Amino acid sequence: MKPTVYVETSVISYLTARTSRDLVVAAHQQLTAEWWQQALPRLEAFVSPVVLEEIDKGDPGAAQSGLEAVSAFGVLEVSPEVRDLAEHHFTAIDLPEKARADAYHLALAVWHGMDYLVTWNCTHIAGGKVKLMVRVVNAGRGIASPMICTPEELTEI
């Protein structure tokens, strides 16, 4: 059985966007493409309605490419339990309103028992404080936390 991974929107955006002139972003885009080809086939990948909605809000060309890239992925359900957990994460982490969807990404990966949550959002999802607070909230509810990481950190699969 393959390990499971929730692929957050930023990874898909880096995969499908035009190559950036910003060297750091361009390097992340290259790493994402390599990860997609080399590591992702060894994982069982999932997205959510939240990811699909965020993809659809982007540049029309990139949105189409993004939706095609994830078309074979499983889609996790946004249940009442996910909504409740997302609200707890949102409050505990003290995320800004504009990052409410990020609390949903966290809750979806947690509630559905994903092994990994992969993201390039190192502020509201993969930041040190966020990882700590997710573990604290989840431990208080007796649920496991996925490994939250960037594609660069998940190449050894």
TISERO-428744 format. One record per residue (C-alpha): residue number from 1; residue in three letters; chain; x, y, z. Coordinates in Angstrom, 3 decimals, padded with zeros to 6 digits. Example, Ala and Ser with C-alpha at 12.3 -4.5 7.8 and 13.67 -1.06 7.14 Angstrom:
+-----+------+-----+----------+----------+----------+
| seq | type | mol |        x |        y |        z |
+-----+------+-----+----------+----------+----------+
|   1 |  ALA |   A |  012.300 | -004.500 |  007.800 |
|   2 |  SER |   A |  013.670 | -001.060 |  007.140 |
+-----+------+-----+----------+----------+----------+
This chain:
+-----+------+-----+----------+----------+----------+
| seq | type | mol |        x |        y |        z |
+-----+------+-----+----------+----------+----------+
|   1 |  MET |   A |  000.000 |  000.000 |  000.000 |
|   2 |  LYS |   A |  001.332 |  003.412 | -000.993 |
|   3 |  PRO |   A |  001.630 |  006.250 |  001.550 |
|   4 |  THR |   A | -001.104 |  008.867 |  001.149 |
|   5 |  VAL |   A | -000.502 |  012.527 |  000.363 |
|   6 |  TYR |   A | -002.812 |  015.528 |  000.336 |
|   7 |  VAL |   A | -001.555 |  017.867 | -002.388 |
|   8 |  GLU |   A | -002.306 |  021.466 | -001.433 |
|   9 |  THR |   A | -003.032 |  024.079 | -004.095 |
|  10 |  SER |   A |  000.342 |  025.855 | -004.000 |
|  11 |  VAL |   A |  002.083 |  022.721 | -005.302 |
|  12 |  ILE |   A | -000.283 |  022.501 | -008.250 |
|  13 |  SER |   A |  000.153 |  026.229 | -008.905 |
|  14 |  TYR |   A |  003.938 |  025.871 | -008.987 |
|  15 |  LEU |   A |  003.576 |  022.930 | -011.380 |
|  16 |  THR |   A |  001.314 |  024.696 | -013.882 |
|  17 |  ALA |   A |  002.395 |  028.354 | -013.754 |
|  18 |  ARG |   A |  004.691 |  029.984 | -016.290 |
|  19 |  THR |   A |  008.300 |  029.821 | -015.166 |
|  20 |  SER |   A |  008.925 |  032.692 | -012.796 |
|  21 |  ARG |   A |  011.667 |  035.271 | -013.212 |
|  22 |  ASP |   A |  012.157 |  035.123 | -009.429 |
|  23 |  LEU |   A |  015.011 |  032.649 | -008.951 |
|  24 |  VAL |   A |  013.639 |  031.137 | -005.721 |
|  25 |  VAL |   A |  010.177 |  030.641 | -007.185 |
|  26 |  ALA |   A |  011.661 |  029.223 | -010.396 |
|  27 |  ALA |   A |  013.714 |  026.756 | -008.329 |
|  28 |  HIS |   A |  010.567 |  025.709 | -006.439 |
|  29 |  GLN |   A |  008.782 |  025.250 | -009.760 |
|  30 |  GLN |   A |  011.597 |  023.012 | -011.032 |
|  31 |  LEU |   A |  011.640 |  021.014 | -007.785 |
|  32 |  THR |   A |  007.866 |  020.620 | -008.023 |
|  33 |  ALA |   A |  008.049 |  019.291 | -011.583 |
|  34 |  GLU |   A |  010.763 |  016.812 | -010.586 |
|  35 |  TRP |   A |  008.799 |  015.748 | -007.483 |
|  36 |  TRP |   A |  005.644 |  015.313 | -009.574 |
|  37 |  GLN |   A |  007.459 |  012.995 | -011.980 |
|  38 |  GLN |   A |  009.680 |  011.083 | -009.545 |
|  39 |  ALA |   A |  008.092 |  010.948 | -006.077 |
|  40 |  LEU |   A |  004.364 |  011.388 | -006.673 |
|  41 |  PRO |   A |  003.964 |  008.071 | -008.567 |
|  42 |  ARG |   A |  005.052 |  006.300 | -005.355 |
|  43 |  LEU |   A |  002.253 |  007.984 | -003.376 |
|  44 |  GLU |   A | -001.533 |  007.788 | -003.380 |
|  45 |  ALA |   A | -002.518 |  011.407 | -004.038 |
|  46 |  PHE |   A | -005.603 |  013.283 | -002.888 |
|  47 |  VAL |   A | -007.021 |  016.776 | -003.227 |
|  48 |  SER |   A | -010.269 |  018.290 | -001.945 |
|  49 |  PRO |   A | -013.096 |  020.500 | -003.152 |
|  50 |  VAL |   A | -011.156 |  023.370 | -001.530 |
|  51 |  VAL |   A | -008.140 |  022.660 | -003.764 |
|  52 |  LEU |   A | -010.321 |  022.336 | -006.867 |
|  53 |  GLU |   A | -012.037 |  025.642 | -006.083 |
|  54 |  GLU |   A | -008.713 |  027.424 | -005.546 |
|  55 |  ILE |   A | -007.321 |  026.016 | -008.801 |
|  56 |  ASP |   A | -010.403 |  027.191 | -010.666 |
|  57 |  LYS |   A | -009.946 |  030.772 | -009.379 |
|  58 |  GLY |   A | -006.516 |  031.081 | -011.014 |
|  59 |  ASP |   A | -005.382 |  032.012 | -014.493 |
|  60 |  PRO |   A | -007.708 |  030.177 | -016.937 |
|  61 |  GLY |   A | -004.876 |  028.401 | -018.761 |
|  62 |  ALA |   A | -003.140 |  027.357 | -015.569 |
|  63 |  ALA |   A | -006.495 |  026.393 | -014.037 |
|  64 |  GLN |   A | -007.219 |  023.998 | -016.895 |
|  65 |  SER |   A | -003.724 |  022.505 | -016.611 |
|  66 |  GLY |   A | -004.080 |  022.211 | -012.846 |
|  67 |  LEU |   A | -007.435 |  020.466 | -013.043 |
|  68 |  GLU |   A | -006.029 |  018.060 | -015.637 |
|  69 |  ALA |   A | -002.961 |  017.374 | -013.475 |
|  70 |  VAL |   A | -005.110 |  016.251 | -010.529 |
|  71 |  SER |   A | -007.927 |  014.591 | -012.477 |
|  72 |  ALA |   A | -006.888 |  011.088 | -011.356 |
|  73 |  PHE |   A | -006.468 |  012.049 | -007.683 |
|  74 |  GLY |   A | -008.962 |  011.071 | -005.026 |
|  75 |  VAL |   A | -011.133 |  013.922 | -003.696 |
|  76 |  LEU |   A | -011.566 |  014.105 |  000.083 |
|  77 |  GLU |   A | -014.957 |  015.030 |  001.507 |
|  78 |  VAL |   A | -015.535 |  018.230 |  003.484 |
|  79 |  SER |   A | -017.661 |  016.728 |  006.258 |
|  80 |  PRO |   A | -019.077 |  018.489 |  009.350 |
|  81 |  GLU |   A | -016.171 |  016.990 |  011.315 |
|  82 |  VAL |   A | -013.694 |  018.563 |  008.892 |
|  83 |  ARG |   A | -015.436 |  021.937 |  009.246 |
|  84 |  ASP |   A | -015.262 |  021.692 |  013.041 |
|  85 |  LEU |   A | -011.587 |  020.713 |  013.002 |
|  86 |  ALA |   A | -010.779 |  023.477 |  010.495 |
|  87 |  GLU |   A | -012.369 |  026.023 |  012.826 |
|  88 |  HIS |   A | -010.282 |  024.738 |  015.742 |
|  89 |  HIS |   A | -007.092 |  024.927 |  013.664 |
|  90 |  PHE |   A | -008.004 |  028.390 |  012.387 |
|  91 |  THR |   A | -008.489 |  029.701 |  015.935 |
|  92 |  ALA |   A | -005.549 |  027.901 |  017.572 |
|  93 |  ILE |   A | -003.077 |  028.957 |  014.885 |
|  94 |  ASP |   A | -004.528 |  032.490 |  014.806 |
|  95 |  LEU |   A | -004.635 |  032.567 |  011.020 |
|  96 |  PRO |   A | -005.786 |  035.711 |  009.235 |
|  97 |  GLU |   A | -009.212 |  035.546 |  007.590 |
|  98 |  LYS |   A | -007.624 |  035.395 |  004.129 |
|  99 |  ALA |   A | -006.018 |  032.073 |  005.172 |
| 100 |  ARG |   A | -009.234 |  030.338 |  006.283 |
| 101 |  ALA |   A | -008.917 |  027.865 |  003.389 |
| 102 |  ASP |   A | -005.505 |  026.871 |  004.753 |
| 103 |  ALA |   A | -007.177 |  025.685 |  007.970 |
| 104 |  TYR |   A | -009.382 |  023.512 |  005.768 |
| 105 |  HIS |   A | -006.371 |  022.021 |  003.987 |
| 106 |  LEU |   A | -004.916 |  021.107 |  007.373 |
| 107 |  ALA |   A | -008.190 |  019.685 |  008.684 |
| 108 |  LEU |   A | -008.844 |  017.672 |  005.530 |
| 109 |  ALA |   A | -005.421 |  016.028 |  005.626 |
| 110 |  VAL |   A | -005.775 |  015.312 |  009.353 |
| 111 |  TRP |   A | -009.363 |  014.059 |  009.392 |
| 112 |  HIS |   A | -008.858 |  011.762 |  006.412 |
| 113 |  GLY |   A | -005.686 |  010.266 |  007.916 |
| 114 |  MET |   A | -003.229 |  011.369 |  005.258 |
| 115 |  ASP |   A |  000.387 |  010.368 |  005.832 |
| 116 |  TYR |   A |  001.639 |  013.617 |  004.256 |
| 117 |  LEU |   A |  000.389 |  017.089 |  003.429 |
| 118 |  VAL |   A |  002.616 |  018.624 |  000.753 |
| 119 |  THR |   A |  002.639 |  022.396 |  000.248 |
| 120 |  TRP |   A |  004.762 |  025.386 | -000.698 |
| 121 |  ASN |   A |  002.761 |  027.582 |  001.717 |
| 122 |  CYS |   A |  005.398 |  027.900 |  004.414 |
| 123 |  THR |   A |  003.555 |  030.725 |  006.197 |
| 124 |  HIS |   A |  000.080 |  029.362 |  006.925 |
| 125 |  ILE |   A |  000.562 |  025.592 |  006.503 |
| 126 |  ALA |   A |  004.203 |  024.466 |  006.750 |
| 127 |  GLY |   A |  005.490 |  027.076 |  009.201 |
| 128 |  GLY |   A |  006.960 |  025.927 |  012.508 |
| 129 |  LYS |   A |  004.236 |  027.544 |  014.645 |
| 130 |  VAL |   A |  001.520 |  026.077 |  012.451 |
| 131 |  LYS |   A |  002.977 |  022.565 |  012.630 |
| 132 |  LEU |   A |  003.206 |  022.802 |  016.417 |
| 133 |  MET |   A | -000.348 |  024.083 |  016.859 |
| 134 |  VAL |   A | -001.746 |  021.437 |  014.501 |
| 135 |  ARG |   A | -000.066 |  018.734 |  016.590 |
| 136 |  VAL |   A | -001.379 |  020.292 |  019.820 |
| 137 |  VAL |   A | -004.976 |  020.568 |  018.545 |
| 138 |  ASN |   A | -004.910 |  017.058 |  017.085 |
| 139 |  ALA |   A | -003.340 |  015.492 |  020.185 |
| 140 |  GLY |   A | -006.058 |  017.104 |  022.286 |
| 141 |  ARG |   A | -008.616 |  015.337 |  020.114 |
| 142 |  GLY |   A | -006.736 |  012.046 |  020.005 |
| 143 |  ILE |   A | -006.030 |  012.173 |  016.267 |
| 144 |  ALA |   A | -002.749 |  011.785 |  014.416 |
| 145 |  SER |   A | -001.114 |  014.558 |  012.435 |
| 146 |  PRO |   A |  000.243 |  014.115 |  008.920 |
| 147 |  MET |   A |  003.816 |  015.020 |  008.101 |
| 148 |  ILE |   A |  003.529 |  018.571 |  006.715 |
| 149 |  CYS |   A |  006.311 |  019.246 |  004.222 |
| 150 |  THR |   A |  007.346 |  020.784 |  000.927 |
| 151 |  PRO |   A |  007.926 |  018.704 | -002.213 |
| 152 |  GLU |   A |  011.654 |  019.203 | -001.637 |
| 153 |  GLU |   A |  011.350 |  017.479 |  001.743 |
| 154 |  LEU |   A |  009.397 |  014.538 |  000.314 |
| 155 |  THR |   A |  011.696 |  013.241 | -002.380 |
| 156 |  GLU |   A |  012.966 |  010.081 | -000.688 |
| 157 |  ILE |   A |  009.686 |  008.160 | -000.987 |
+-----+------+-----+----------+----------+----------+
